Amino acid sequence: MREIVYLLCALTSAACTALLLRGYRRTRVPLLFWSSAGFLALAASNALLFVDLAIFPEYDLSMYRQITTLTGVVLLLYGQIRTHT
C-alpha cells in the first residue's frame, strides 16, 4: 500500500509540473517557470522515494532524496524571490 502512495505522489507532482509548464508557455510568467522547475525536482524526489523503499530497500538513497527535495524547495524559493523584487 505504501508503494502506491509513493507512486501517486510522484505522479501528482509530475502532473503539477506539466500544468505549470503549460501555463508558462501560454503566459510567459516567470513564477510559473520556477514553480514547474521546483515541482519537477519534487517529482524526482518522490520517484526516488519509491525506488529507495520499494525497489531497492537494501540501498540507502536518502541523501539523494534529500538533495532533490532541497533543490525543489530552493527553486521554488528562488522563483518567489526573483519575481517579487
HELIX and SHEET records of a PDB file:
HELIX    1   1 ARG A    2  THR A   27  1                                  26    
HELIX    2   2 PRO A   30  PHE A   50  1                                  21    
HELIX    3   3 VAL A   51  ILE A   55  3                                   5    
HELIX    4   4 SER A   62  THR A   83  1                                  22    
END                                                                             
